[in-house]
């Protein structure tokens, strides 16, 4: 009984264009299965329109003053420590949210990251001494296998973090930033210090 208008309304209710793509893909696969099994005879999913993706915003590194504001508020703003760890490691946000405590070696000051290298191997991520206490505090706050957890103790999800926690942190620093700006900040700082990429 579903029609194109029902599917379109659901897709339109989703803010993130990438999630709209995923939802339409699911519709298309579902209709393919339904047609192969004579459940429906028309694929309404093919008519669903996806919002045009906004052109990616210009990369804007965090300033030293903004980073100092985060440090000054690290104990009273939820997940400010997460942003600082991103800034000091250059990790992608998804990589940090998927970080298991078993991959963190505080005494040797490194973490093992996800497989984004050309060879598909895990990366060794050095830890700046300033963020070690932040990581140590997170390691000790629960028995979860994950470094960052939500209020019910489950792994913190990207959508939840960006939807509910990113904006208050960014309002604090008084400038617009995307989560990827943390990585751009790290890369810019490494270039300034003439640290070569391996």
SELUM-482198 format. One record per residue (C-alpha): x, y, z; residue number from 1. Coordinates in pm, 1 decimal. Last residue first. Layout:
% residues N
REC | X | Y | Z | NUM
...
***
This chain:
% residues 198
REC | 5469.6 | 904.3 | 664.9 | 198
REC | 5363.9 | 1268.8 | 660.4 | 197
REC | 5646.3 | 1513.2 | 732.9 | 196
REC | 5651.1 | 1732.1 | 1042.5 | 195
REC | 5751.6 | 2083.4 | 932.3 | 194
REC | 5611.0 | 2247.4 | 1247.2 | 193
REC | 5370.7 | 2451.8 | 1033.9 | 192
REC | 5282.1 | 2138.1 | 839.7 | 191
REC | 5205.0 | 1952.8 | 1163.5 | 190
REC | 4988.7 | 2245.7 | 1276.3 | 189
REC | 4794.5 | 2246.9 | 949.7 | 188
REC | 4738.4 | 1869.9 | 974.7 | 187
REC | 4611.3 | 1901.8 | 1332.9 | 186
REC | 4379.1 | 2189.5 | 1246.4 | 185
REC | 4246.1 | 2001.7 | 942.2 | 184
REC | 4169.9 | 1706.6 | 1169.1 | 183
REC | 3978.1 | 1928.0 | 1410.4 | 182
REC | 3807.1 | 2098.4 | 1115.6 | 181
REC | 3655.0 | 1759.0 | 1032.9 | 180
REC | 3414.3 | 1799.7 | 1324.8 | 179
REC | 3275.8 | 2109.5 | 1150.0 | 178
REC | 3345.1 | 2457.5 | 1280.0 | 177
REC | 3160.2 | 2785.2 | 1326.0 | 176
REC | 3308.8 | 3026.9 | 1578.4 | 175
REC | 3236.6 | 3140.5 | 1933.1 | 174
REC | 3446.6 | 2880.6 | 2116.6 | 173
REC | 3154.0 | 2793.6 | 2344.4 | 172
REC | 2909.4 | 2790.5 | 2056.7 | 171
REC | 3125.2 | 2511.6 | 1909.5 | 170
REC | 3089.0 | 2297.5 | 2220.8 | 169
REC | 2713.5 | 2356.2 | 2237.7 | 168
REC | 2686.0 | 2265.7 | 1866.0 | 167
REC | 2880.1 | 1936.9 | 1883.5 | 166
REC | 2678.2 | 1775.1 | 2164.3 | 165
REC | 2326.1 | 1691.0 | 2049.0 | 164
REC | 2324.1 | 1628.4 | 1674.0 | 163
REC | 2696.6 | 1575.2 | 1616.1 | 162
REC | 2736.6 | 1339.8 | 1911.6 | 161
REC | 2415.2 | 1146.2 | 1849.1 | 160
REC | 2492.2 | 1107.4 | 1480.2 | 159
REC | 2847.0 | 984.2 | 1549.9 | 158
REC | 2739.7 | 726.1 | 1807.4 | 157
REC | 2872.6 | 703.6 | 2164.6 | 156
REC | 2921.4 | 338.3 | 2254.4 | 155
REC | 2669.5 | 226.6 | 2516.8 | 154
REC | 2685.1 | 325.3 | 2884.1 | 153
REC | 2336.6 | 471.9 | 2917.8 | 152
REC | 2460.3 | 832.9 | 2917.8 | 151
REC | 2673.2 | 779.5 | 2606.0 | 150
REC | 3014.4 | 616.4 | 2585.8 | 149
REC | 3355.7 | 724.7 | 2463.8 | 148
REC | 3655.6 | 497.9 | 2520.2 | 147
REC | 3464.5 | 181.4 | 2435.9 | 146
REC | 3515.1 | -157.0 | 2608.8 | 145
REC | 3281.0 | -39.4 | 2882.7 | 144
REC | 3386.2 | -87.9 | 3245.6 | 143
REC | 3337.7 | 280.5 | 3316.2 | 142
REC | 3504.8 | 610.2 | 3413.7 | 141
REC | 3861.4 | 480.2 | 3427.0 | 140
REC | 3940.3 | 483.4 | 3054.4 | 139
REC | 3774.9 | 824.4 | 3017.5 | 138
REC | 3997.6 | 970.6 | 3290.5 | 137
REC | 4306.6 | 814.1 | 3130.5 | 136
REC | 4214.3 | 966.1 | 2795.0 | 135
REC | 4187.7 | 1314.5 | 2942.4 | 134
REC | 4506.6 | 1262.9 | 3146.8 | 133
REC | 4696.2 | 1160.5 | 2827.5 | 132
REC | 4578.0 | 1471.2 | 2639.5 | 131
REC | 4865.9 | 1699.7 | 2743.9 | 130
REC | 5131.2 | 1433.2 | 2691.7 | 129
REC | 5057.3 | 1424.0 | 2318.9 | 128
REC | 4955.0 | 1073.6 | 2219.4 | 127
REC | 5113.1 | 902.9 | 1919.3 | 126
REC | 4872.0 | 726.4 | 1680.4 | 125
REC | 4989.5 | 391.5 | 1543.7 | 124
REC | 4779.8 | 317.2 | 1240.7 | 123
REC | 4607.2 | -7.8 | 1147.9 | 122
REC | 4700.9 | -149.0 | 810.5 | 121
REC | 4504.7 | -105.4 | 487.5 | 120
REC | 4828.6 | -56.2 | 291.5 | 119
REC | 4717.1 | 291.5 | 190.9 | 118
REC | 4639.0 | 368.8 | 555.5 | 117
REC | 4278.9 | 411.0 | 670.9 | 116
REC | 4254.7 | 98.7 | 884.0 | 115
REC | 4141.5 | 221.8 | 1224.9 | 114
REC | 4363.8 | 345.2 | 1505.3 | 113
REC | 4606.5 | 189.0 | 1752.1 | 112
REC | 4677.6 | 428.0 | 2035.9 | 111
REC | 5003.4 | 567.8 | 2169.9 | 110
REC | 5162.2 | 705.3 | 2484.7 | 109
REC | 5386.1 | 412.4 | 2591.6 | 108
REC | 5232.8 | 423.5 | 2939.4 | 107
REC | 4892.8 | 508.3 | 2795.3 | 106
REC | 4859.3 | 216.6 | 2555.2 | 105
REC | 4511.2 | 237.5 | 2402.7 | 104
REC | 4388.5 | -35.1 | 2167.8 | 103
REC | 4225.1 | -236.7 | 2449.0 | 102
REC | 4023.6 | 73.8 | 2536.0 | 101
REC | 3833.3 | 41.2 | 2209.9 | 100
REC | 3823.0 | 339.2 | 1976.1 | 99
REC | 3515.4 | 340.9 | 1752.4 | 98
REC | 3427.2 | 698.7 | 1853.3 | 97
REC | 3787.0 | 797.6 | 1780.8 | 96
REC | 3782.9 | 650.3 | 1429.7 | 95
REC | 3444.6 | 803.7 | 1356.0 | 94
REC | 3581.5 | 1145.7 | 1455.2 | 93
REC | 3878.9 | 1116.9 | 1223.3 | 92
REC | 4201.5 | 1130.3 | 1417.0 | 91
REC | 4438.2 | 1426.8 | 1397.3 | 90
REC | 4573.7 | 1334.3 | 1740.9 | 89
REC | 4582.1 | 1665.2 | 1932.5 | 88
REC | 4269.1 | 1821.9 | 1781.5 | 87
REC | 4068.8 | 1499.7 | 1799.6 | 86
REC | 4168.7 | 1456.0 | 2165.0 | 85
REC | 4062.3 | 1815.5 | 2229.5 | 84
REC | 3723.7 | 1753.8 | 2067.0 | 83
REC | 3666.1 | 1443.9 | 2281.4 | 82
REC | 3769.2 | 1635.5 | 2594.0 | 81
REC | 3499.2 | 1893.6 | 2520.1 | 80
REC | 3266.3 | 1592.6 | 2540.2 | 79
REC | 3035.2 | 1751.1 | 2798.6 | 78
REC | 3139.5 | 2100.2 | 2900.1 | 77
REC | 3237.7 | 2146.6 | 3266.2 | 76
REC | 3574.9 | 1975.3 | 3302.7 | 75
REC | 3718.2 | 2068.5 | 2961.1 | 74
REC | 3611.1 | 2431.5 | 2994.2 | 73
REC | 3949.7 | 2607.5 | 3015.9 | 72
REC | 4098.3 | 2354.5 | 2774.6 | 71
REC | 3821.7 | 2423.8 | 2520.6 | 70
REC | 3878.0 | 2798.5 | 2556.4 | 69
REC | 4252.1 | 2744.3 | 2499.1 | 68
REC | 4169.9 | 2557.7 | 2175.2 | 67
REC | 3963.3 | 2856.5 | 2061.6 | 66
REC | 4248.5 | 3096.5 | 2142.0 | 65
REC | 4500.1 | 2880.2 | 1950.5 | 64
REC | 4268.9 | 2900.8 | 1649.7 | 63
REC | 4069.4 | 2605.5 | 1521.0 | 62
REC | 4127.7 | 2538.8 | 1152.5 | 61
REC | 3856.5 | 2634.5 | 904.0 | 60
REC | 3801.2 | 2405.5 | 608.5 | 59
REC | 3562.3 | 2567.4 | 364.9 | 58
REC | 3222.4 | 2409.0 | 382.0 | 57
REC | 3140.7 | 2118.4 | 158.0 | 56
REC | 2894.3 | 2205.4 | -113.7 | 55
REC | 2550.9 | 2118.9 | 8.8 | 54
REC | 2424.9 | 1786.6 | -111.8 | 53
REC | 2117.2 | 1807.7 | -328.9 | 52
REC | 1814.7 | 1660.2 | -156.1 | 51
REC | 1729.1 | 1307.3 | -267.6 | 50
REC | 1426.3 | 1239.0 | -486.6 | 49
REC | 1219.5 | 919.8 | -464.2 | 48
REC | 1100.2 | 797.4 | -805.0 | 47
REC | 1302.3 | 474.5 | -805.7 | 46
REC | 1153.2 | 383.8 | -467.5 | 45
REC | 808.8 | 343.4 | -622.3 | 44
REC | 909.6 | 10.8 | -779.3 | 43
REC | 591.7 | -134.3 | -928.8 | 42
REC | 459.6 | -491.7 | -932.7 | 41
REC | 453.2 | -562.2 | -562.4 | 40
REC | 473.6 | -884.5 | -358.7 | 39
REC | 556.5 | -1091.4 | -666.1 | 38
REC | 876.7 | -1233.0 | -510.5 | 37
REC | 1121.7 | -1066.0 | -747.4 | 36
REC | 916.9 | -746.0 | -716.4 | 35
REC | 938.4 | -747.6 | -334.9 | 34
REC | 1313.1 | -816.7 | -341.7 | 33
REC | 1372.6 | -528.5 | -582.3 | 32
REC | 1141.3 | -310.4 | -375.3 | 31
REC | 1341.7 | -378.5 | -60.6 | 30
REC | 1672.2 | -312.0 | -238.7 | 29
REC | 1544.6 | 21.0 | -373.8 | 28
REC | 1401.8 | 124.0 | -36.2 | 27
REC | 1730.3 | 42.9 | 139.0 | 26
REC | 1921.2 | 248.6 | -118.9 | 25
REC | 1674.6 | 534.7 | -61.6 | 24
REC | 1745.8 | 519.1 | 311.4 | 23
REC | 2123.1 | 514.6 | 262.1 | 22
REC | 2108.9 | 813.0 | 28.0 | 21
REC | 1885.8 | 1005.0 | 272.8 | 20
REC | 2138.8 | 921.5 | 544.4 | 19
REC | 2413.0 | 1084.5 | 334.9 | 18
REC | 2189.9 | 1386.6 | 275.8 | 17
REC | 2160.2 | 1442.1 | 654.1 | 16
REC | 1830.0 | 1600.4 | 759.0 | 15
REC | 1591.8 | 1304.2 | 730.3 | 14
REC | 1225.3 | 1409.3 | 718.1 | 13
REC | 1244.3 | 1442.5 | 338.7 | 12
REC | 1332.3 | 1071.3 | 309.1 | 11
REC | 1022.2 | 975.8 | 510.0 | 10
REC | 795.9 | 1205.6 | 310.9 | 9
REC | 940.6 | 1070.8 | -16.0 | 8
REC | 861.1 | 711.9 | 81.4 | 7
REC | 501.3 | 794.6 | 167.2 | 6
REC | 457.6 | 1008.7 | -146.7 | 5
REC | 599.2 | 728.9 | -366.1 | 4
REC | 329.0 | 488.5 | -255.1 | 3
REC | 300.6 | 229.2 | 17.8 | 2
REC | 0.0 | 0.0 | 0.0 | 1
***
